[in-house]
Amino acid sequence: MEIYVCIGSSCHLKGSYAIINGFKDLIAQNQLEDKVNLNASFCLGRCQDGVTIKIDDQIVTGLNPDNVKEVFEERVLKEIK
């Protein structure tokens, strides 16, 4: 599974690095380093919708430190396990 977190200007200002760190921690906690590749990405074209990620080919918007775990569980763990 490939996860891309936007680090473009808008997402950077909205906290994309906190999202990256949240995903890094959750990947490690769930021992998924061999199944999930976490990448930074330039603009994903959804600047008005908050921090944006792409999981494989699916765009997910509106991430913040409060919902990273929920998004991870719903969009990553359910797909892998």
ABEGO torsion letter per residue (X at the ends): XBBBBBABAAAAAAGAAAAAAAAAAAAAAAGAAAABBBBBBBBAGAAAAEBBBBBEABBBBGBBAAAAAAAAAAAAAAAAX
